[in-house]
Amino acid sequence: MKSIIFAVMLSVLSSACAFGADNWTRIKLSLVPGVVTPDKPDVHGFDFGLLATRSRQLRGFQLSPFYADLTKLSYGAQLSLVSITKDFRGAKAGAVAIADEVRGVQSGFFYNAAKNVYGEQNGGFYTVCERIYGYQTGLVSSNRKLIGGQASLVALSKSVDGGQAGLVTYVPDIRGAQLGLVNVAGDMQGAQIGLVNVTNTMKGIQFGLVNVIKRSSLPVMVIFNASGL
């Protein structure tokens, strides 16, 4: 039994020594980036900044009241007033949240920006993304390509495969549905439901007080309009 305990202790000690010998640390404490202990770039555990913190990679949790930054692919959770990441897998939140790519959830209560999101992008005031595969929210939200759903007071997109909901929705190219007070589309395949519905071309139906299909034999109708069925 003593030999087994000794072997386990030796193994743990060896792992700890090996872990500490490279660029990784279990716990990192920063006043600001550059004023940090231990001075290692990668964290496998907890990264805490009294004012601000920056690490290269994270496998765990990063927390700072004002600023948190991760410069390479990281996994876990990040919370700060300003939350910055390169590529992130997990959940992150801040008043300002910025990332290159997120697989998981990104929340920005004032400004939320990303190049690619696979999951959810939730914002308070303004949310913007180039490509999102999942769900996007915000007072105002915009994207270049959406596969999934978008819900905002003002929902803007360049291309949608899925649905938009809001007081005002706008997209030049959509395959799916728009639900809002005013819905505006370019090429529409699906359904528009709102007070005012406008599209250039339609392969589907419109329900609303005013329904406009510009390139249609019946360009303006009330209550209901359809084309391309």
C-alpha positions as CSV (number, residue, x, y, z in Angstrom):
1,M,0.0,0.0,0.0
2,K,2.8,2.4,0.9
3,S,4.5,1.7,-2.5
4,I,1.2,2.5,-4.3
5,I,0.7,5.8,-2.4
6,F,4.3,6.7,-3.0
7,A,3.9,6.0,-6.7
8,V,0.8,8.1,-6.9
9,M,2.4,11.0,-5.0
10,L,5.5,10.7,-7.3
11,S,3.2,10.8,-10.4
12,V,1.3,13.9,-9.1
13,L,4.5,15.7,-8.3
14,S,6.0,14.8,-11.7
15,S,2.9,16.1,-13.4
16,A,3.0,19.3,-11.4
17,C,6.6,19.9,-12.1
18,A,6.1,19.2,-15.8
19,F,3.1,21.5,-15.9
20,G,5.0,24.3,-14.3
21,A,8.0,23.9,-16.5
22,D,6.3,25.1,-19.7
23,N,4.2,28.1,-20.5
24,W,1.1,27.0,-18.6
25,T,0.0,27.9,-15.1
26,R,-3.0,26.8,-13.1
27,I,-3.7,30.2,-11.5
28,K,-2.7,33.6,-12.9
29,L,-3.1,37.0,-11.1
30,S,-2.6,40.3,-12.9
31,L,-2.9,43.9,-11.9
32,V,-2.7,44.9,-15.6
33,P,-1.1,43.0,-18.5
34,G,2.7,42.9,-17.9
35,V,2.3,43.2,-14.1
36,V,1.4,39.5,-13.4
37,T,2.3,36.5,-11.3
38,P,3.3,34.0,-12.4
39,D,4.6,35.5,-15.7
40,K,3.3,32.8,-18.0
41,P,1.2,33.3,-21.1
42,D,-1.2,30.3,-20.9
43,V,-3.7,29.4,-18.2
44,H,-5.2,26.0,-17.5
45,G,-7.5,27.0,-14.6
46,F,-8.2,30.5,-13.4
47,D,-7.0,33.8,-14.8
48,F,-7.9,36.9,-12.7
49,G,-7.1,40.5,-13.4
50,L,-7.5,43.1,-10.6
51,L,-7.9,45.8,-13.3
52,A,-7.1,44.0,-16.6
53,T,-5.6,40.8,-17.8
54,R,-4.3,39.3,-21.0
55,S,-3.3,35.7,-21.8
56,R,-2.4,33.8,-24.9
57,Q,-4.5,30.6,-24.3
58,L,-7.1,29.7,-21.7
59,R,-8.5,26.4,-20.6
60,G,-10.8,27.5,-17.8
61,F,-12.1,30.9,-16.6
62,Q,-10.9,34.4,-17.2
63,L,-12.3,37.2,-15.0
64,S,-11.5,40.9,-14.8
65,P,-13.6,44.0,-13.9
66,F,-12.4,46.2,-16.8
67,Y,-10.5,44.4,-19.5
68,A,-9.9,40.7,-20.5
69,D,-8.1,39.5,-23.6
70,L,-7.2,36.2,-25.1
71,T,-5.0,36.2,-28.2
72,K,-5.2,32.5,-29.3
73,L,-7.7,29.7,-29.4
74,S,-9.2,29.3,-25.9
75,Y,-11.9,27.2,-24.1
76,G,-14.1,28.0,-21.1
77,A,-15.6,31.3,-19.9
78,Q,-14.6,34.9,-20.0
79,L,-16.3,37.8,-18.1
80,S,-15.2,41.5,-18.1
81,L,-16.4,45.0,-18.9
82,V,-14.4,44.7,-22.2
83,S,-14.2,41.1,-23.4
84,I,-11.7,40.4,-26.3
85,T,-10.9,37.0,-27.8
86,K,-9.4,35.6,-31.0
87,D,-11.0,32.2,-31.4
88,F,-13.2,31.1,-28.4
89,R,-15.1,28.0,-27.5
90,G,-17.5,28.5,-24.6
91,A,-19.3,31.5,-23.1
92,K,-18.2,35.1,-22.9
93,A,-19.8,38.3,-21.8
94,G,-19.1,42.0,-21.4
95,A,-20.5,45.5,-21.9
96,V,-18.3,45.3,-25.0
97,A,-17.6,41.8,-26.5
98,I,-15.4,41.3,-29.5
99,A,-14.2,38.1,-31.2
100,D,-12.9,36.7,-34.4
101,E,-14.8,33.4,-34.0
102,V,-17.1,32.1,-31.3
103,R,-18.4,28.6,-30.9
104,G,-20.8,28.9,-28.1
105,V,-22.4,32.1,-26.7
106,Q,-21.2,35.7,-26.9
107,S,-23.1,38.4,-25.0
108,G,-22.3,42.1,-25.3
109,F,-24.6,44.4,-23.4
110,F,-23.7,47.5,-25.3
111,Y,-21.6,46.5,-28.3
112,N,-21.2,42.9,-29.5
113,A,-19.1,42.1,-32.6
114,A,-17.7,39.0,-34.2
115,K,-16.6,37.7,-37.6
116,N,-18.1,34.2,-37.2
117,V,-20.5,32.8,-34.6
118,Y,-21.6,29.2,-34.3
119,G,-24.2,29.4,-31.6
120,E,-25.7,32.5,-30.0
121,Q,-24.8,36.2,-30.2
122,N,-26.8,38.2,-27.8
123,G,-26.6,42.0,-27.5
124,G,-28.3,44.9,-25.6
125,F,-27.8,47.8,-28.0
126,Y,-25.9,46.8,-31.1
127,T,-24.9,43.4,-32.3
128,V,-22.9,42.8,-35.5
129,C,-21.5,39.7,-37.2
130,E,-20.2,38.7,-40.6
131,R,-21.5,35.1,-40.6
132,I,-23.7,33.6,-37.9
133,Y,-24.9,30.0,-37.8
134,G,-27.4,30.0,-34.9
135,Y,-29.2,32.9,-33.3
136,Q,-28.6,36.7,-33.1
137,T,-30.4,39.2,-30.9
138,G,-30.0,42.9,-30.0
139,L,-31.8,46.2,-30.0
140,V,-30.2,46.6,-33.5
141,S,-28.6,43.5,-35.0
142,S,-26.9,43.1,-38.4
143,N,-25.0,40.4,-40.3
144,R,-23.8,39.6,-43.8
145,K,-25.0,35.9,-43.7
146,L,-27.4,34.2,-41.3
147,I,-28.3,30.6,-41.1
148,G,-30.7,30.4,-38.2
149,G,-32.7,33.1,-36.5
150,Q,-32.5,36.9,-35.8
151,A,-34.7,38.8,-33.4
152,S,-34.3,42.6,-32.8
153,L,-36.2,45.8,-32.9
154,V,-34.2,46.4,-36.1
155,A,-33.0,43.3,-37.8
156,L,-30.7,43.7,-40.8
157,S,-29.0,41.1,-42.9
158,K,-27.5,40.6,-46.4
159,S,-28.6,36.9,-46.7
160,V,-30.9,34.8,-44.5
161,D,-31.6,31.1,-44.5
162,G,-34.1,30.9,-41.6
163,G,-36.1,33.8,-40.0
164,Q,-36.1,37.4,-39.0
165,A,-38.3,39.0,-36.4
166,G,-38.5,42.6,-35.3
167,L,-40.3,46.0,-35.6
168,V,-38.3,46.5,-38.9
169,T,-36.7,43.6,-40.8
170,Y,-34.5,44.0,-43.9
171,V,-32.7,41.5,-46.1
172,P,-31.9,41.5,-49.9
173,D,-32.0,37.7,-50.1
174,I,-34.0,35.4,-47.9
175,R,-35.2,31.8,-47.8
176,G,-37.5,31.6,-44.8
177,A,-39.7,34.0,-43.0
178,Q,-39.9,37.6,-41.9
179,L,-42.1,38.7,-39.0
180,G,-42.3,42.4,-38.1
181,L,-44.2,45.7,-38.3
182,V,-42.4,46.5,-41.5
183,N,-40.7,43.8,-43.6
184,V,-38.5,44.6,-46.5
185,A,-36.8,42.0,-48.8
186,G,-35.2,41.8,-52.2
187,D,-35.6,38.2,-53.4
188,M,-38.0,36.4,-51.1
189,Q,-38.7,32.6,-50.9
190,G,-41.1,31.9,-48.0
191,A,-43.4,34.2,-46.0
192,Q,-43.7,37.8,-44.9
193,I,-46.1,38.6,-42.0
194,G,-46.5,42.2,-40.8
195,L,-48.3,45.5,-41.1
196,V,-46.4,46.4,-44.3
197,N,-44.6,43.8,-46.4
198,V,-42.4,44.8,-49.4
199,T,-40.3,42.6,-51.7
200,N,-39.0,42.8,-55.2
201,T,-39.6,39.2,-56.1
202,M,-41.6,36.6,-54.2
203,K,-42.0,32.8,-54.2
204,G,-44.4,32.5,-51.3
205,I,-47.0,34.5,-49.4
206,Q,-47.6,37.7,-47.6
207,F,-50.0,38.5,-44.8
208,G,-50.5,42.2,-43.8
209,L,-52.4,45.4,-44.2
210,V,-50.2,46.4,-47.2
211,N,-48.5,43.8,-49.3
212,V,-46.2,44.7,-52.1
213,I,-44.5,42.4,-54.6
214,K,-43.0,44.7,-57.1
215,R,-42.4,42.1,-59.9
216,S,-45.8,40.5,-59.9
217,S,-49.1,40.6,-61.8
218,L,-50.6,41.9,-58.6
219,P,-47.9,44.3,-57.2
220,V,-50.1,45.7,-54.4
221,M,-52.7,43.9,-52.3
222,V,-54.3,44.3,-48.9
223,I,-54.5,41.5,-46.3
224,F,-52.9,38.8,-48.5
225,N,-50.7,38.5,-51.5
226,A,-48.8,35.6,-53.2
227,S,-46.5,34.9,-56.1
228,G,-44.6,32.0,-57.6
229,L,-46.7,29.3,-56.0
